[in-house]
Amino acid sequence: MTRPRLDSPTIVAYLQLSFVAFFLTGFGSTQALLRDEQSTSKVVSGLHAVIFALTGIFAALLMPRLVARFKRSRVLTLAAVAFSIGLGGYIAPVGPASTLPAIGLVAIGTTAMIICFSAFLMEHQGAAGPASLTQANALAAVASVIAPLAIGIGAAVVLGWRFSLWVILIALLVVALVTHSRTRVIFDATTGDKQQTLAWRDLPNSMWWSVLLVAVFSAIELTTFLWAADLLRERGGASPSLAASLVATIAIGLVIGRIVGTRLAQSHDIDVLLGISGIVALAGFTITWFSQQTPVMALGFIIIGAGLSLNRPLGFARAVRAANGPATQATSLVSVAGGIAFAIFSLTLGVLAEGFGVHAAFLVLPGLLIAALVVLRFKPETHFLTSDGHD
């Protein structure tokens, strides 16, 4: 059994990924509140997700070259600055003219941090890489529980829904700037390797099915967070503040799943865990979709979260293992594919929700999950978890 090392660079990576997770969860919770405030349609509101996804794709395309030229530590510091400036613009009470371009800056910072920290953990932790990514995502899931609760409570009291996002903005920037000099050498230790400059066309063909899988898994998770509050309001009759708070139930499921998954990932096959988690998520979608009672829907979201909990971290690990070396290229490619999938899924749900309601539109997500499980079944990569971590 291989346990991750909790040294200071690893802890910094865990913290920064948790701050990013706080926003990603909060992003879904704020969309309905922001739409009410700005008096915009679901389609216009959905443009925030589309811009976020498209800008993230652009950033992911550039990331291997940026890391090779400027080193990982400098890219991470610049990413934290871009994230902070963008988040400030997103939560400024101005309107779509501010929030739409600002979300693009947030996406650049978010994408860079996810790619760089994920690649770092896989390289730095060696055989414990999959367990470390799952552990990082478990801590991030705790932040995801806090985010919608803080935003929902803030919306109901005098603080306002923006308060907790200001706190996260400051915390992320402080950690990035204070720890830059201390962790720079370790973060940059592997980025000068020749493998880090390989083109995507030079990566093994075996990794492309893994890239497709993790793209779909990531997009399902993010889209579920994005539209959960609307489903609770439309189907369960929840108030805006209650619906925003109950998005935390998905994150509670993520915490449960990743705490258990961190241990299982140390000794069990990736594909087996992904298959089981997908079936659990389908059960949660079934409960939520057929229910009209808010408490039952919330229970369904907890099960969905538990089912989706391992898909993204183990999907990243699967793709990196399949790449057989260049982690930055692999994680960048996964982010590009995930951004494309997220843009398509979120816009599709927005259009369908406008025409048929959120409840009907939500069926897209379990349908995509079934398709991913079919790919997992017929394109297995069960040889990744060998003792030396190579194909």
C-alpha positions in Angstrom: 0.0 0.0 0.0 1.5 3.3 -1.1 0.6 6.4 0.9 1.2 10.0 -0.3 3.9 12.1 1.3 2.4 15.2 3.0 5.4 17.5 2.5 5.0 21.3 2.3 4.8 21.5 -1.6 2.1 18.9 -1.5 0.2 20.7 1.2 0.4 24.0 -0.9 -1.0 22.1 -3.9 -3.8 20.7 -1.8 -4.7 24.1 -0.4 -4.7 25.9 -3.8 -6.8 23.2 -5.4 -9.2 23.5 -2.5 -9.6 27.3 -3.1 -10.2 26.6 -6.8 -12.8 23.9 -5.8 -14.5 26.4 -3.5 -15.1 28.7 -6.5 -16.1 26.0 -8.9 -18.8 24.9 -6.5 -19.7 28.4 -5.7 -19.9 29.2 -9.4 -22.9 26.9 -9.7 -24.5 28.2 -6.6 -24.1 31.9 -7.7 -25.5 31.4 -11.2 -29.2 31.4 -10.2 -28.6 34.3 -7.7 -26.7 36.3 -10.3 -29.4 35.6 -13.0 -32.1 37.0 -10.6 -29.9 40.0 -9.8 -29.1 40.7 -13.5 -32.6 39.8 -14.8 -31.1 37.6 -17.6 -32.3 34.4 -19.2 -31.0 30.9 -18.6 -29.3 31.0 -22.0 -27.5 34.3 -21.2 -26.6 33.0 -17.7 -25.2 29.9 -19.4 -22.8 32.0 -21.3 -20.7 32.3 -18.2 -20.1 28.6 -18.3 -19.4 28.6 -22.0 -16.9 31.5 -21.7 -15.3 29.7 -18.7 -15.0 26.5 -20.7 -13.7 28.1 -23.9 -11.2 30.3 -22.1 -10.0 27.2 -20.2 -9.5 25.4 -23.4 -7.3 28.2 -24.7 -5.3 28.2 -21.5 -4.9 24.4 -21.6 -3.6 24.6 -25.2 -0.9 27.0 -24.1 0.1 25.3 -20.9 2.8 22.9 -22.0 4.7 25.6 -23.8 4.3 28.1 -20.9 5.5 25.6 -18.4 8.5 24.6 -20.6 9.5 28.2 -21.1 8.7 29.9 -17.8 8.7 26.9 -15.4 5.8 25.6 -13.3 6.3 27.9 -10.2 6.1 31.1 -12.2 3.1 29.9 -14.2 1.4 29.0 -10.9 2.0 32.5 -9.4 0.7 34.2 -12.5 -2.3 31.9 -12.5 -3.2 32.9 -8.9 -3.0 36.6 -9.9 -5.2 36.0 -13.0 -7.7 34.0 -10.9 -7.9 36.8 -8.2 -8.4 39.6 -10.7 -11.0 37.7 -12.5 -12.9 36.7 -9.4 -12.9 40.3 -8.3 -14.5 41.2 -11.6 -17.0 38.4 -11.3 -18.3 39.4 -7.9 -18.3 43.1 -8.6 -22.0 44.2 -8.6 -21.8 45.7 -12.1 -23.6 43.3 -14.5 -22.9 40.9 -17.4 -20.4 43.5 -18.9 -18.2 42.7 -16.0 -19.0 39.1 -15.1 -18.7 37.6 -18.5 -15.1 38.7 -19.3 -14.1 38.3 -15.7 -15.1 34.6 -15.7 -12.6 34.2 -18.6 -9.7 35.3 -16.4 -10.9 33.0 -13.6 -10.9 30.2 -16.1 -7.3 30.9 -17.1 -6.1 30.8 -13.5 -8.2 27.8 -12.6 -7.1 25.8 -15.7 -3.4 26.6 -15.1 -3.6 25.6 -11.4 -5.4 22.3 -12.0 -3.0 21.3 -14.8 0.2 22.3 -13.0 -0.8 20.9 -9.5 -2.2 17.7 -10.9 1.0 17.1 -13.0 3.2 18.0 -10.1 1.4 15.6 -7.7 1.6 12.7 -10.2 5.4 13.3 -10.7 6.3 14.2 -7.1 4.4 11.4 -5.5 5.4 8.6 -7.9 3.5 5.4 -7.3 1.3 7.3 -4.8 0.2 9.7 -7.5 -3.4 8.4 -8.0 -3.9 8.3 -4.2 -2.4 11.8 -3.8 -4.8 13.2 -6.5 -7.7 11.5 -4.8 -6.6 12.9 -1.4 -6.2 16.4 -2.9 -9.7 16.1 -4.4 -11.1 14.9 -1.0 -9.8 18.1 0.7 -11.2 20.1 -2.3 -14.5 18.4 -1.8 -14.6 19.7 1.8 -14.2 23.2 0.4 -17.0 22.4 -2.0 -19.3 21.6 0.9 -18.5 24.9 2.6 -18.9 27.0 -0.6 -22.7 26.7 -1.3 -23.5 26.8 2.4 -21.5 30.0 2.8 -23.0 31.5 -0.3 -26.6 30.5 0.6 -26.3 31.7 4.1 -24.7 34.9 2.9 -27.6 35.4 0.4 -30.1 35.1 3.3 -28.4 37.5 5.7 -26.7 40.9 5.6 -23.3 39.7 4.4 -24.5 38.9 0.9 -23.5 36.0 -1.3 -20.3 37.7 -2.4 -18.7 37.8 1.0 -17.2 34.2 1.1 -15.8 34.6 -2.4 -13.9 37.7 -1.3 -12.4 35.7 1.5 -11.3 32.9 -0.9 -9.8 35.5 -3.3 -7.6 36.9 -0.6 -6.6 33.5 0.9 -5.6 32.1 -2.5 -3.5 35.1 -3.4 -1.8 35.2 0.0 -0.8 31.5 -0.1 0.5 31.8 -3.7 2.7 34.8 -3.0 3.9 33.7 0.4 4.9 30.2 -0.6 6.3 31.1 -4.1 9.9 31.3 -3.1 9.8 28.3 -0.7 8.3 25.8 -3.1 9.7 27.2 -6.4 12.6 24.7 -6.7 10.5 21.6 -6.0 7.6 22.7 -8.3 10.2 23.2 -11.1 12.1 20.0 -10.5 10.6 18.0 -13.3 9.5 20.6 -15.8 12.8 20.8 -17.6 12.7 17.2 -18.7 12.8 16.6 -22.5 9.5 14.7 -22.2 7.7 17.9 -21.1 8.2 19.4 -24.6 6.7 16.5 -26.6 3.8 17.4 -28.9 0.4 15.8 -28.3 0.8 13.8 -31.5 3.8 12.1 -30.0 1.8 10.8 -27.0 0.8 7.1 -27.0 -2.5 6.2 -28.8 -3.6 4.3 -25.8 -4.2 7.5 -23.8 -6.9 9.0 -26.1 -9.7 6.9 -24.7 -8.7 7.9 -21.2 -8.7 11.5 -22.3 -12.3 11.1 -23.6 -13.4 9.4 -20.4 -12.0 12.0 -18.0 -13.4 14.8 -20.2 -16.9 13.5 -20.0 -16.5 12.7 -16.2 -15.2 16.2 -15.5 -18.0 17.9 -17.5 -20.7 15.8 -15.8 -19.4 16.8 -12.4 -19.2 20.6 -13.2 -22.5 20.7 -15.1 -24.3 18.9 -12.2 -23.0 21.6 -9.8 -24.0 24.3 -12.3 -27.6 23.3 -12.7 -28.4 21.6 -9.4 -29.8 24.7 -7.8 -32.1 25.3 -10.7 -33.4 21.8 -10.5 -34.1 22.1 -6.8 -36.0 25.3 -7.4 -38.0 24.1 -10.4 -38.7 20.5 -9.3 -38.5 20.6 -5.5 -39.9 24.1 -4.9 -36.9 25.2 -2.9 -36.2 29.0 -2.3 -33.3 30.6 -4.0 -31.1 30.7 -0.9 -32.1 27.1 0.2 -31.4 25.8 -3.3 -28.0 27.5 -3.4 -27.1 26.0 0.0 -28.3 22.5 -0.9 -25.8 22.3 -3.8 -23.5 21.4 -0.8 -25.1 18.0 -0.7 -23.2 17.1 -3.9 -20.0 18.1 -2.3 -20.9 16.1 0.8 -21.1 13.1 -1.4 -17.7 14.0 -3.0 -16.1 14.2 0.5 -17.5 10.8 1.5 -16.5 9.2 -1.8 -13.0 10.6 -1.8 -12.2 9.8 1.8 -13.1 6.2 1.0 -11.5 6.4 -2.4 -8.2 7.7 -1.2 -7.7 4.4 0.6 -9.1 2.2 -2.1 -6.9 3.9 -4.8 -3.8 2.8 -2.9 -4.4 -0.9 -3.7 -7.3 -1.3 -6.2 -7.5 -1.1 -10.0 -8.5 2.3 -11.4 -11.0 0.9 -13.9 -12.8 -1.1 -11.3 -13.2 1.9 -9.0 -14.4 4.1 -12.0 -17.0 1.5 -12.9 -18.4 1.2 -9.4 -18.5 4.9 -8.9 -20.3 5.4 -12.2 -23.0 2.9 -11.2 -23.4 4.7 -7.8 -23.8 8.1 -9.6 -26.5 6.6 -11.9 -28.4 5.5 -8.8 -28.2 9.0 -7.4 -29.4 10.6 -10.7 -32.4 8.2 -10.7 -33.4 9.1 -7.2 -33.1 12.9 -7.8 -34.8 12.9 -11.2 -37.9 11.0 -10.2 -38.4 12.9 -6.8 -40.4 16.0 -6.3 -39.5 16.4 -2.6 -36.5 18.6 -1.7 -35.1 16.3 1.1 -35.2 13.2 -1.2 -33.6 15.2 -4.0 -30.9 16.3 -1.6 -30.3 12.6 -0.7 -30.0 11.8 -4.4 -27.4 14.6 -4.8 -25.3 13.1 -2.0 -25.3 9.8 -3.8 -24.5 11.5 -7.1 -21.6 13.3 -5.4 -20.3 10.0 -3.9 -20.5 8.4 -7.4 -18.8 11.2 -9.2 -16.1 11.6 -6.5 -13.4 9.3 -8.0 -14.1 10.0 -11.7 -12.1 13.2 -12.1 -9.0 12.4 -10.0 -8.7 8.8 -11.1 -9.5 9.8 -14.7 -6.6 12.3 -14.6 -4.3 9.5 -13.1 -5.5 7.1 -15.8 -4.6 9.6 -18.6 -1.2 10.5 -17.1 -0.3 6.8 -16.7 -1.4 6.1 -20.3 0.9 9.0 -21.5 3.8 7.1 -19.9 5.8 10.2 -18.8 4.9 13.8 -19.8 2.4 14.7 -17.1 2.0 18.3 -18.1 1.0 17.4 -21.7 -1.4 14.7 -20.5 -3.2 17.0 -18.0 -3.3 19.8 -20.5 -4.9 17.6 -23.1 -7.4 16.3 -20.6 -8.3 19.9 -19.6 -8.8 20.9 -23.3 -11.1 17.9 -23.9 -12.9 18.6 -20.6 -13.4 22.2 -21.4 -14.9 21.3 -24.8 -17.2 18.8 -23.2 -18.2 21.3 -20.4 -19.0 24.0 -23.0 -21.1 21.7 -25.0 -22.9 20.1 -22.0 -23.6 23.4 -20.2 -24.9 25.2 -23.3 -27.0 22.2 -24.3 -28.6 22.1 -20.9 -29.2 25.8 -21.0 -31.0 25.6 -24.3 -33.0 22.5 -23.4 -33.9 24.1 -20.0 -35.2 27.2 -21.7 -37.4 25.1 -24.0 -38.4 22.1 -21.9 -37.4 22.9 -18.3 -34.4 22.0 -16.2 -36.0 18.7 -15.2 -36.1 17.3 -18.7 -32.8 18.8 -19.6 -31.1 17.1 -16.7 -31.5 13.7 -18.4 -28.6 14.6 -20.6 -26.2 13.9 -17.7 -27.1 10.3 -16.8 -27.2 9.6 -20.5 -23.6 10.8 -20.9 -22.6 8.8 -17.8 -23.9 5.6 -19.4 -22.0 6.3 -22.6 -18.8 6.8 -20.5 -19.4 3.5 -18.7 -19.7 1.8 -22.1 -16.3 3.2 -23.2 -14.8 2.1 -19.8 -16.1 -1.4 -20.4 -14.9 -1.8 -24.0 -11.7 0.2 -23.8 -10.1 -0.9 -20.5 -6.7 0.2 -19.3 -6.3 -2.2 -16.4 -2.5 -2.5 -16.8 -1.8 1.0 -15.4 -1.4 0.0 -11.7 1.8 -2.0 -11.9 4.4 -1.8 -9.2 6.6 0.7 -11.1 3.7 2.8 -12.4 4.5 2.2 -16.2 2.7 0.4 -19.0 
